[in-house]
């Protein structure tokens, strides 16, 4: 499986720190040392500069735009509420919602981690729904659901207590570092579990489906030819 290269390569990109981690850290530090509007302005300015730099250097804008979007929403909530803690509310809600989505996706037979994997590595969804593949992704999806519910709940408790420093620390640690560890563990488990399930190789599965589609198309053409000849 080459999934680890794609996912972990994405998460290990050093630009992640500059694009998504730094503005949150900057906001948290300045929110303690200065008025809220200063912290908000600095975080937004950082993200805007990063986007411009990435565009000027013709680098990927994915992380920069993602970081900017998250900061804009967080800053908006913080300014509207008049409390720096509001900056972290959207992230908490997002974590809890994704955790619930993960857990709900398993009983319906469409585990959320399979969708995520298919989007990133572009493997056919039909392979993930194979009876000797789906159990592995269902199991890791439950773990992902519990992880996101756990970190969302932890941050919600810190939010209730008004502990800005601890909240920022937990968000940073359970963000990209925590996700990288989760992805690495997921890949290792999936690789082992698919072996125990005797799952079909994804490339062979894809080739088999391509051949089946081609055969079906040829058969359809053959059925039409006699009719054309009679006409």
C-alpha positions, 0 to 999 in steps of 0.5 A: 500500500502507498497510502502512507506516502501520500497521507504522511507526506502531506502531514509532514509538510513543514509548511503546515507549521507556518500556514496553520499552526503559527497563526493559532499560536500567534493569536493565543500569545497576543490574546494574553498580552494585548487587546483582542483586536490586536491578536485578531488582526495579527493572526489574519495578517499572518495568514494573508501574508502566507497566502501571498507568499505561497502564490508568489512562489507558485506553491500549493495554496491548500494549507495556506487557504485552509489556515486562513479560513480557520482563522477568519471563522475563529476570529469572527466568533471571538470578536462577536463574543468579545472573548478570545476563547471564542476563537477556539469554538469552531474547532471544538464544534468541528471536532465533535461533529466529525467524531459523531459522523465517524461513529454514525458512518460505521453502522450504515456500512460506509466508514468515514475513513474510507471516504477520506482515504479514497479522496486522497489516494484516488482508489475506487470506492467499490474496493473499500466496500468489499466485504474483506476490506470494509471491516478494517476501515470500519474499525479504524473509523471507530478509533478516529471517531473516539479520538475526535470526540475525545479531543473536542470534549477535552477542549470543551472542558478547558473552554468552560474553565476559561483556560486560554493557555491550556486550550491553545496548547491542547489544540496545537498538540492534538492538531497536526502532531496528533493527526500525524500519529493517528494517520501513522497508526491507522496505516500500520493497522490497516496494512496488518488488518487487510492481510488477516482479512485476505483482502484483494489487492487494490490494483488487481481489483481496479484492473478487474473492474476495468476489464469487466467494464470493457467487456460489458461495453464490447458486448453492448456494441455486439448486440447493437450491430445485428440490429444495424445490419438488419436496418 
